[in-house]
């Protein structure tokens, strides 16, 4: 993997220090990092998955609607932020690797470097009341 811009390195370090689940992707949606708090929801350590393409992580973490139907990537707030370069939020379910179904609320926002370089997006999320 090529060297990352300083802003993404700092974003990853920031995410690693948070106690709220954190997910970092590049402009193409490739997963760069998720933190320990996110590991608890996904049931899978980042050291076990490493980076993933958007097509992979949107199926590995199985985002679904309230009826259990798999959501298309473009329905996810993080992918919406990647497409629009604007913040997005929403709630949906995750069927994690342990077989648990967890409702989460996600807020995502773009990451921009200087001068006006679009670098990707960050999503922070948490368990929602069902």
C-alpha positions in Angstrom: 0.0 0.0 0.0 1.4 3.4 -0.9 2.3 5.9 1.8 -0.8 7.8 3.1 -1.1 11.6 3.3 -0.3 13.0 6.7 -3.9 14.0 7.3 -5.0 10.3 7.0 -2.2 9.2 9.3 -3.3 11.7 11.8 -7.0 10.7 11.3 -6.1 7.1 12.0 -4.2 8.1 15.2 -7.1 10.2 16.3 -9.5 7.3 15.7 -7.2 4.9 17.6 -7.6 7.2 20.7 -11.4 7.3 20.6 -13.7 5.1 22.7 -16.5 5.5 20.1 -16.4 3.2 17.1 -14.4 4.8 14.2 -14.1 3.8 10.5 -11.7 5.5 8.0 -11.8 5.1 4.2 -10.0 6.6 1.2 -11.8 8.4 -1.6 -12.6 5.1 -3.4 -14.1 3.7 -0.2 -11.2 1.4 0.6 -11.1 0.7 4.3 -7.9 2.1 5.9 -8.7 1.5 9.5 -11.2 0.8 12.2 -10.6 1.1 15.9 -10.9 -1.2 18.9 -14.4 0.1 19.8 -15.5 -0.8 16.2 -14.0 -4.2 16.6 -16.4 -4.8 19.5 -19.4 -4.2 17.3 -18.0 -6.0 14.2 -16.7 -9.0 16.3 -13.6 -8.9 14.2 -10.2 -7.3 14.9 -8.7 -4.9 12.3 -5.4 -6.8 12.5 -7.4 -9.8 11.2 -9.0 -8.0 8.3 -6.6 -5.2 7.3 -7.7 -2.9 4.6 -10.6 -3.9 2.4 -12.3 -2.6 -0.8 -15.8 -1.1 -0.4 -17.4 -4.2 -2.0 -15.8 -6.3 0.7 -16.5 -4.4 3.9 -20.2 -3.7 2.9 -20.7 -7.5 2.7 -18.4 -8.7 5.6 -20.1 -6.4 8.1 -23.6 -7.1 6.5 -25.5 -3.8 6.8 -29.2 -4.6 6.7 -32.6 -2.8 7.1 -35.1 -3.6 9.9 -36.4 -6.6 7.9 -33.0 -8.1 7.5 -32.6 -7.1 3.8 -29.0 -6.4 2.8 -28.5 -2.7 2.1 -26.9 -1.5 -1.1 -23.6 0.3 -0.5 -25.1 3.6 -1.8 -27.7 3.5 1.1 -24.9 3.7 3.7 -24.0 7.1 5.2 -20.3 6.6 4.7 -20.8 5.8 1.0 -23.1 8.7 0.6 -20.4 11.0 2.1 -17.9 9.5 -0.4 -20.2 10.3 -3.2 -21.4 13.7 -2.2 -18.4 14.9 -0.1 -21.0 16.0 2.5 -21.8 14.7 6.0 -24.4 12.0 6.2 -26.1 10.0 8.9 -28.5 7.2 9.4 -29.4 4.1 11.3 -29.3 0.4 10.2 -28.5 -3.0 11.4 -25.2 -4.8 11.3 -25.1 -8.6 11.3 -21.6 -9.1 12.7 -19.2 -12.0 12.4 -20.5 -13.5 15.7 -24.0 -13.7 14.3 -25.3 -10.9 16.4 -27.7 -8.3 15.0 -26.9 -4.9 16.2 -28.7 -1.6 15.3 -26.2 1.2 14.9 -26.5 4.9 14.2 -23.7 6.3 11.9 -22.5 9.9 11.3 -20.0 10.3 8.5 -18.0 13.3 7.2 -15.4 14.0 4.5 -11.7 14.4 5.1 -10.0 17.1 3.2 -6.3 18.0 3.1 -4.7 21.2 2.0 -5.1 22.6 -0.6 -8.6 21.3 -1.2 -7.5 17.6 -1.6 -10.3 15.2 -1.0 -8.8 12.3 1.0 -11.7 10.1 2.0 -14.2 9.9 4.9 -14.6 9.1 8.5 -17.6 7.4 10.1 -18.3 7.3 13.8 -21.1 5.1 15.0 -22.7 3.7 18.1 -25.3 1.1 19.2 -28.8 2.4 18.9 -31.9 1.5 20.9 -33.9 -1.0 18.9 
